[in-house]
Amino acid sequence: MAYSNSGSYTTGNSTKSEAQVCLKFPPKVSSPGLMALWSTKGQNKGTLGMLMEYSGPRLQIQMVVTFVLTQAIHSVLKHLRLPMFISQILAGMILGPMVVKGKSSLITSSDQSVAVLGTVGAIGYMFFLFLSGVKMDVGMTFRSGKKVICIGVLTVVVPLMACLITAKSLNQESQFFTNKRVFLAVTYSATSFPVIHCLLSELKLLNSELGRLGLSAALIGEIVALFLLTICQWVVDGLENGWKVVVSNFGFFTVYFVIVVFWFRPVMKWMVRKTPEGGQIKNSYLYIVIGAFLVSHKLAELLKVYIVFAPFLVGLAVPDGPPLGSALVEKLEPIVEGLFMPLFVTTCGMRIDFSYLKNYGSFAKDQVISAVVTNFVKFGVSFLLPFLWSIPIRDSLAFAFIMLNKGIVEMAAYSFMNDTLVISQDMFAFVTIIVILIASIAPILVKTLYDPSSKHVRYLKKSIMDCKLNDELRIIGCIHVPANVNSIIDILNASCPTRQSPIALSVLHLIKLSGRATPLFIAHEKQSKSPSNNSYSENVVLSFNRFERDNWGAVSVKSFTAVSPPNLMHEDICNLVMDQFTSFLILPFHRRRHVDGSIESEDQTVRRLNFNILQKPPCSVGILVEGQRHVKCINSRDHMHDQYPLANSSTYTIAMIFMGGKDDWEALALAKRMSRDKSVKLTVIQFKAVDGFQDDDGDRMMDKQLLRNVKENRSITYIEKEVKDGPETLTYLRSIVDDYKLFIVGRRYKREDPQTVGLHEWSEFQDIGIVGELLSSPDLGGKHSVLIVRHQ
């Protein structure tokens, strides 16, 4: 049985469109299988043609074709630094009516097949809006400075006024302010937070100075745009339909707002309180929240609330961050970002048909002029405001392109208006050209104009060797897990801090960004009752504050917390190194072991972070491999001697392995600084090749000078050990490994020496050097710690 319906509609430029839809009943969903179809195929239809009559297999084939085509296009366009969004749009255009004419396309074989694919994409977009609300922190608007608020507001309001003035000057109709014109004007001038976040994430600029400014301004701009859209729609409704309709709509919106904010949000906060600190939220709570999000769509429809607001407002009501917000993002984001959104963007591209530009109407022409003027004004405002506040011209230009960027939100808005016949096909073709051009140009220009790593080049080189023994030594200690605290405190105690030779310590607690879109960088104030409002790093901060009190006058501590994506954590570290003029950076090793040598934990994210830092070190770097842990929990606030084993140890034995080279020079400088403590016994062991081979005369001269100073120092024990190859070096290290609590070695990355010949083929972690890896191996035995030093 087939059902057919046709009708005519009037668009903005009075052009009639006729639509005819044919549906077959009952619908075919699941196919009987390829073999069954092959045996019963008709005269004019092959097996594939009969298979495409079933919606289930047809949807799967459509998804496969869409993803294959998108990836093929992106494999070419990524070399031009174009985003995935452009590849998905182009894939849709290729599969759409503009390229594939008629009904014979695999993707557009019928109106029903396109409707199924579009429905799947639309559901994905609703989830996208929900997750965007979950990851947004509305509290940032209250914590933003006046300049950020000014940028966020003016980059929306000024372009909106310019758009309305331009549109009015081009059209002298008596009834100018309509819902359609207002909606288009706000869309042209709005700043979309999800689009800006996606751009900064792709360019790896989220936690850069310009990225943080852009996110804060985009969040404020998003809220301003939504507020203006709601107010303008109510005003237009009042002018067109009377103010009673406005009062009714306002009442319905208030009811929806009260339900979400004053009933649903307290319920979710109760769920968070019921979850133990650091624990995972119950799956039943997640199902309740997801169910409420699905119901919100129907509730918004009943209360006449704009349909796009519903999932976004529900997402905003969810407490961001762990445990609820992060759990929702971790469970839903992979399927939404990886499956639903590519399909949605591709279906938006399938709507584009540039053939309608041949006969465009006056309304489309006026709106295109208004859109172009609006974008130019928005770019100008976004450039002038930061430039007037002393931001360099290149950074101001990059910021303007960030704020101007267009993407999936704008494309979705225009597609929605096109589907509901609010705008005509020619108008839709014009605005999609603008979106595609801006989305293509903006990322390239931002990447060209702004490079946050360039300021690292201007940073004054500073290392431990450059610090005199009585100068203040500036150190940064990075913390990933609480157990890192005790090992770093041991190293600090061994570094001999005194009032005459103090240590300025900056503690950076690194936390993975989860369940929120905006990175955080928190400077903890000692005067505050709590280290932070969200109790980030509370135990870490308390432990180091106690360490500062126990070494009053010799150690000064500043505590920081960085909540950022793992692939961008090195930017937070480098920025802090420059801000604090740091000479030495301590990073924990990515693998931690139990006392018996078995692996306790291994974090590849930490390994990648360490490798990124070691590739371009902002200062001298030390990778700390923890030995036997002395503390079960850092929450204990009593028995200081249990936390700081060096404080009760009569002698702390340190061995510095010296083979020559810049890394070893830096390691020796640190070891000599530690040797001034009477409780520290330092031994410098030089591994000398039997043939006396050295690859650099300059290095050899420096080696001799440094070792001469060591031999003259009576507080340091010097041992010279001749070895002929790597196995002999390993044998000697195995014989002394139980005699020392800490080994300090140079990294000597990928450096081949006679002393290590034959060991590199067995290396698993070349990033810490062959000697550092040998001493860190459980096969060597011992309960010692290892500090691998890399010079700047």
N, C-alpha and C positions, 0 to 999 in steps of 0.2 A: 504494500500500500504506500502511496506517495502523497505528500501534502505539499501544496504550492501556494505561495502568497506573493503578491507584488504590491508596490505602492510608490507614491512620489513624495518627495520632500523638498523643502525650500531651504537653501543655504544662505550664507551671509550676503552673497552677491546676486541673490535671486535666480541662481541657476538650478534647474530641476535635475534631480538624480532619481533614477528608478532602480529599485532593488528587487530581485526575485530570488526566493529561496526555495529549494526543493529538498525535502527530507524523506527518507525511506523508513517505513515502519513494518515490522519491528526492527530496531537497529541491530546490526551484526557486530559483535564485540570480539569473541574469541574464534579463531579459525580452527577447522578440524585437523590441520596439519598439512605440510607441503605434499606428502604422498597422496593424501586424499584429494587435494585440489588438483594435483597433476593428473590423476586418473579420471577426474570429472570435468576437466576444463572444456569450456565451450569453443565454438567455432571461431569467434572473434576475440577472445580473451585468452591470454597466456596465463601461466601459473601465477606470475607476479601480479598481473592485473586482477585476478580473482582474490589474491591475498590482500590487496589494497582496499578491497571492499569491507574488510573487517577492521574496526577502529583500533583494536589492541595492537596487532602486528603493524598496522599503518603508522601508529604513533611511535612505535619503537624504531621503525625504518626512518621516519622523519627526524627523530632525535639523532640517530647515527649519522645521517647525511648532513645535518646541521653542524654537528660537532666536527666531523671530518673536514668540511669545507671551511669552517671558522679557523681551525688549527692550521690548515694549509695556507690560508690567506695571512694569518698572523706570523707564520714562519718566514714570510717575506717582509711584511710591514714592520716587524720588530727591529729590523736592521735600520729602519728609518726612525726608530724611537716612537712609533705610533702606538697608542694604547690598545688593549684587547677590545675595548668598546667599539672602536672603528672597524676592526675586523669582523665583529659580530653584525654590525650594521651593514657592511658590504656583503656579507654572506646572505643576509635577508634580502638585500636588493637583487642579488643574483638569482635567488630562489623565488622572488616575487614576480608580479605581473609585468614589471618593466623590462625584464630580460627574457623570462619564459612566458611566451604568449599563449593564450588559450587555456584549456583545462587539462592538458596532457602532462603537466609537471608532476613529478613524484611527490612533491610537497603539497602543491595546490591542486590535487586531483579532484577535489570537490569543495563546496562551501562548508560542508559538514566536517571534512578533515581539517580545514583551516581553523574552524571554530574549536575543535578539540585541542589542537596545538596552542591556540591563543588562550584557551581557558587554563591550561596547565601553566603557561607563562604568566597569566594574570594572578593566579594563586601564588606563584613565586614572588611576584612584585608585592603582594600584600604581606608576605612573610618578610621581604626585604625592608619594607617600611616599619614593620614591627621591630625587627632587629636594629634598625637605625635608631629608633626611639630608645631601645634597651641600652644601646652603647653611648647615648648622649647623656652628658652630665649637666642638667639645667642649672645646678648650683654654680657652675663656672661663670654664668652671667652675673652673679652677685659678687664673685671674687675678681672679676676682670677690672682692670684699671680704667680710668676715665678715657684714656686715649683709645683703648680697644673698643669700648662701648661706642665712642664717637665714630670710629671707623665702621663698625658693624651697622650702625643706624644710618649714617649718611650714604654708604655705598648701596643702600636699598632705596631710601627716601628720595634722594636727589635724582637718580635715574628714573624713578617712577614719575616724579613731577615732569621731568623732561619728556618722557614718553607720552603722558596725557596732553601736555601742551602741544607737542608735535602732531599727535593724532587729531586734536581739535582744530589745529590750523589747516590740516589737510582735508577735514570733513566738516562741513558747516550744517549738518543735520540738527534739527531742533532737539531731538531726543538722542543725545550723543552718548551719555553714560549708561551703557547696558552691561548686563552681567558678562557678556562675551568680551567686550572691550576691556573691562576692568580685570577680568581673569587673565587676558593676554598681557596687559600692561604689567601686572604683578609678576607674571611668569618671566617676562623679559628682564625685569630689574632685580629679581630675587637672587639671593645667594644660597645655594643648596649645600648644606653641611655634608650629606653623604657623598656628593660629587667632589667637593674639596678634599674630603678625607681620602677618597679613592685615589685622587691625583697625587696627594702627598705621600700616600702609602706606596704607590707604584714608583715614585721618584726617590723613595727612601729619605724623605725630608720631614717625617712626622715630628721628631724630637729636635729638629734644628730650630734656631731662633725664629726664622721666617715661618717655619711650619707651625710652631706654637702660636705665633701671632695670627696666621691664617685660620687655624682651627678655632681660636677664640672669637675672631671677627665673624667667621662663617656661622658659628653657633648663634651669635647674637643676631646676625642678619637673617637666619632661618626663622627665628622666633618673631622678629619684626615683620617679615614677609607674611607669615601665617596670620599674624594679628591684623595686618593691613588688609589681607584678602578677606578675612571674616567681616571686618568693619565695612569695607567697601561693598561687599555683597549685601549686607543688611541695608546700607544706605540706598543702593540701587533697587532692592526689593521694595523699600519704602516709597521710592519715587514712582515705581511702576505699578505696584499692587496695593499700596496703602500701608500705613504704619502698623495696623493690626497684624498683618502677616509678619512684620519684623518682630513685634512683641512675642508672637507665637513661636517663631523660630528661635528667638533668644531664650525663651522658656525651655524649649526642647533641648537646646544646647547646654543650658545650665543643668538640667536633669542628668544629661549624659556625663557632664563634667563632674558633677557631685558623685555619681555612681563610681566613676573610675578613680577619682582622687581621694574621696572621703570614705569609700567602702572597700574597693578592690585593693588600693595601695596599702591601707592598714593590715589587710589580710596577708599580703605578701611580706610586710615587715614582720608580722607574727611568724611566718614561715622561716624567715631569716633568724629570728631569735630562738626558734626551736632547733636550729642547726648548731651543733657544737662548733666552737671556734676552730678553724682550720679543717673542718670536716666537709663532706659532700652532702648536698641537700637531697632529700628523699625524692625518688622518681615520682611518687604520687603528687608531690607539690608541683613538680614540673608539668605533669599532665593537667593539673588544675589550671595553671597559668596559660598553657597552650590552648586548652579548651575555652577559657575566657576570651582569649584573643580571637578564636574562631567565631564565638558567639557575638563579639563586639560588632562585627560587620552587619549582622541582622538587626542588632539593637540600634545602631546608627541609622539604618534604613528606616526603622520604625519611628525614630525621633527626628527624622529629617535632617540629620547631621551630614555634612559633606563626607562622602564615602571614604576618601583618602585619609581624613583626619582620624577615623576610628582606630585602625591598627597602630598608627603613629602615637596617638595619645595613650593607648594601652601600654605601648612600649616605654613611653616616658614615665609612666607610673611605676614600672618595675625598678626596684633598687639596683643601681648599677654596681658593677664589680662583683666579687665573690660574696656569698656562695651562689645566689640565685641568678644574677645577671650573667656571670661568667659561665654557669652551667647551661643556660639557654643558648648562649652564643656558641659554645663548644659543640652542642648537640645539633643545632639547627643550621649554623653558618656553612658547614661543608656542603650540605645538599642544596641550600639556597644559592650560595655563590657558585657552586660547581655545576649544578644541574638546572635549576629553575631560571636563574637570571640570564644565562646565555640564551636559553630558549625565548625568554621574554624580549630581550633586545633584538634577537633575530626576527621575531614576529613583527616588531616595530619596523625593522628594515623592510619587511615584506609588504608593508603598507605604502611604501614610497613609490611614486610613479612620476617621473619628471616630464612625461608627455603632456601632463595637464598645464605645464608652463607655457605651452604654445598659445593658449587662450585664457590668460589670467584676467581676473576681474579688478575693478577699481578698489574694492575693499582689501584684497590681497596686496595690491601695490602700496596702498597707504600704510598697511600694517607692517610691511617689510621695511619701509622707510622709517617708521617709528621704532622698529626693533633695532635697526642699524644705529640710529641716533642714540637709543638707550644704551647700547653696548659701548659706544664711544664715550658717552658721559660716564658710565660706570667705570670704564678703564681710567679715564682722567681723574675721577674722584679717588679711586683706589691708588693711583700713583701719587697724587699731590699730597694727600694726608700724611702718609709715612715720610715722604720727602721733606715736608715742612717740619717734621719732628726729627730731623737730622739723620734719617736713615740714608745710606749711600744710594746714589741714583740707580745703579745696577740692581741692588736689592729692592728698591722701590718699584722698578719696572717688573721684576720677577713677581713681586707681591701683587701688582696690578693684574698680571696674567693669571695668577692663582685665583684671585677673586672673580675674574671674568669667565673662568672655565665653565663649560657646559657638559652635560653628560646624561646619565640614564634618567634622572628625575625630570629634566626638561623634555626628553624624548617621550617619556611616559605621559606627561601632561598633554603634549600635542597629540599623541596617539589617542588618548582618551577623548579629546575634543573632536578628533577626526571620526572616531567610531560613533559618537553621539551626534554627528553632523552639525556641531557648533561651528566648525570651520570647514571650508571647502577643500577639495583635493589640491587645487592650485596653491591655496594658502598653506596647506600642510607641506607641500613640496618646498615652498620657499623657506619656511622656518626650519625644516630639517637640514637644508643646505647650510644655514647659519650655524646650527648645532654641530654639524659634521666639521665645518671649517674651524670653528673655535676649538672643538675637542681635539682636532689634529694639530693645530698650531701651538696652543698653550703649553702642552707638556714639553715640546721641543725647545721653546723659547725660555721656559723656566729653568730647564736643565742647562741651557747655554749661559744664561745670565747669572745663575746662583749656584755656587759650589761651596758648601759649608766647610769642606776640608781644606780650602785654600788658606784659611786663617791659621791652620796648623803650621803652614810653611813659615809664617812670619813669627812663630813662637820662638823665643830665645832658648837656645839649647842649654840644658842644665842637667847635670848628672851628679852622682855621689862623689866622683873624682873632683868635680868643680867645687864642692863644699869643703871648706876647711874643717878640721876636726872640732873646733870650738864654735862653728857656725850652726845656726838652726837648720835641722834637716826636715824638709817638708815631705811627708809620706801620705799616700792614699792607700787605704786598705779596703778591698772590695769583699762584700759578704753576699753569698748566695743562700746558704743554709746556716742555722744557728751554730752548728759545730765548727764553722770557719772562724768564729770569734776567738776561741781559745788558742788556736794555732797562730793567729796574727798577733795576739797579745804576747805569746811566747817570743816571737821575733822582735817585737817592740821592746820587751824587757831586755833581751839580749843586745839591743842596739845601744845600750848604755845611755839612757836619757838623764841628764843632770841639769841643774839651773844654769851652769856655764855652757852646756852644749845641749839645748833643748830639742825636742821633737814636736813639730806641728803636724798633728794627725788629722786627716779628713777621712771619715768612715762613710763609705757609699754602699748602701744596701740595695741590691739589684733585684727587682721583682718583675716577673713576666706580666705584661699587659694582657688582661683577660676580662672580657665582659664589659669593656668600655672602649670608646674610640679615641679618647684624648690622653696622651701620655702625661704623666705627672713627674715633677721634680720638686721634692719637698726639702726645705732647709729647716731642721729641727732646732727650735729655740730652747735653751736651757731653762729660761724663766717660765715657760709654759707648763701647766700642770700635767698635760699629756703630750707626748712627742708629736702627735698629730690627731686630727679629728677622727681619722679612720683607724687609729691604733697601728698604722704601718710601722714596722720595725721597732716596736716598743721595747722588747727585751734586748735587742741589739743596742739600742741607744742607752738603755739603763746600764748595761754591762760596760760600755766604753766610758760613760760618765763616771762610773765607780773607779775604773782604771785611772782616769784623770785625777780624781780625788786622792787616790793612793800615791800618785806621783806628782803632787801639787807643785807647780813651779817648773817642773822638768818636762811635762807633757801638756799640751793644749789640744783639745778635741773638738772638732766640728762634725756633726752627724747629718747625713743627707740620705734621702731615699729617692731612687729613680724607678718609676713604673713605666716600662716601655716595651715595645716588641723586641724579642730576642735578637733579631738581625740588626737592630739599631742601638743596642745597649752600648756598643763601643763609642758611639757619638757622645753619649752622656759622660762616659769616662774621660774622653779626650777634652770635652768642654770643661769639666771640673779640674783636670790637670792644668789647663791654661789659666783658669780663674784663680787657682790657689798657688800658682807658680811652683808646681810640684817637681821634686827631683827623683823620687822613687815611687813606683806603683807596684803594689802587691796583689797578685791575682791567684785565687785558689785553683789547684789542679782539678780537672774535670772528673777524676776517678778517686773514690775514697774507699779505703779498705778497713776490714775488721782487724783486730789484733792478731788473729791466726793467719792473716794474709788473704782471706777470701774477699771478694768484691762486695762492698756494702752498697755502693751506688755509683752510677756512671751516667753523666749528663753530656750528650753530644752537643747540646746548645752551648754549654759552658766551654767546651773544646773549641767550637767555632768562634766564640767570642774571644778567647785567648789568642787564637791564631790571627784574627783580624787585628788585634792590638799589637801582636808581635811583628806583623808585616810592616806596619808604619807606627812604631812606638812614639808616643808624644813625649816620653821621658824614659829614663832607665826603668826596666820592668823586671819583676821577680815573680816566677811561677812557684807557688808554695805547694809542695806535696806533703800532706799531713802524715805525721807518724802516729804512734799510739795516742789515743785521746785520753785525757786525764779527767774529763768532766762528763757526767751523764746528761746534765741539763743546765743550760745557762740561766734558767729561771730562779735557781737557788740564790738567795740574797745573803746567805751567811757563809762563813768559812772561806775567807778570801784565799787562804792557802790552798784550797782545793781547786780554785779557778786558775791560779797563776803558779804553776809548778816551779817555775824558775825562781820565784821569790823564796821558796823553802829549800831549794837545792843548794848543797854546799859548793858544787862545781858543775858548771854547764859546759860540756866539751863540744867544741866545734872544729870541724875539719874543712879546710878550703883546698879544693883540688885545682892545681894550676898547671896548664899546658901552654899558655901563651895566647895572645890575641886580645882584642878590645873587650870582649865579653868577660874574659878572665881578669882584666885590669879592673873593671867595674866591680866584679865579685870580690876581688881582693881589697878594694877600697872599703866596701861594706864590712868585710871580715875584720879589717884593722880597726874600724870604728867600734865594733863589738868588743875587741880584745882589751879595751881600756877598763872594762868592768872587772873588778878583782875576782868575781865569782865565775868569770868566763875564762876557759883555757882554750886558746886557739892554736891549731896546728896547721901549717901550710905545707901541703904535700905537692911537690913538683914531679910530674911524670916527664922524664927526659928520654928522648929516643936514643937508642944505643949508637946510631950513626950520627947523632947530633944534627939532623936535618931540620932546617927552618926555611919557610917559603918566602919570608919577607925580612930584609935586613933592618928596616925601620922598626918592625915589631920586635925583632930580636934585641935591638938596643934598648927598647922600652922595657922588655921583659927583664933584662939584666939589671936595669936601674931599680925597678920595683922590688925585685928579689933581693938586691943588695940592701935596701932599706929594711926588708923583713929580717934578714940575717943579723942586722945590727940591733934589732929590737929584742931585748932579753925576755920580754913577756910573751913572745911568740916562739913556738917550736917549729923549726924548719926541717923538713925531711926531703931529701932528693932521692928519687927512685928511678933507676934506669930500666926501661922495658923495651923489648924488641918488636912487640905486636899487640893487637887487641886482646887475645886470650891471656897473655901474661898480665896485662892491666886488670882484666876481670878477676884473675886469681888473687892479685894483691888487694883489690877492693873487697873481695869476699873475706879476706883474712882480717880486715880492720873494721868491718861494718858494725860490729858490736861495741867498738870502743868509743863511739861518738853519738851524740844526741841530735846533732844537726850537721848536714853537709851543705856547703855552699860551692856551686860550680858555675862556670860560664856556659852559656847555651851552645855556642859554637855550631850553629845550624848548618848542616850539610858540609861540614869542613872535614876533609880527609887528612889524617895525620898518621905517622907510623905507629903512634901509641894506640890507635883505635882501628887499625887495619884488621879486617875480618869480622867486625862487629856490626857493620851497617846493614848487612843482609838480614840480620835478626831483629832489626829495629821495628817497633810497632808505632811509637809516637816520636817521629822525627822532629816535631815542633818543639820538643824540650831538649833536643840534643842527645847524642848517644850516651855520654857519661851521665847526664841527668836521668835518662831512662834506665840505665843499669842500676843506679843507686835507688831508683823508685820501684824496681821490680821486686815482687815478693820472693822470687827465687833466690835473691841475695840474702834474704833473712834480715834480722834486725828490727828494731822498733824506732828507728830514727826518722827525722823529717829531712826533706831536701828542698833547697831554695835554688832555683835555676835563674841566673841573672842574664839579662839581655841589655846591652848599652843602647842609648838613644840613637 
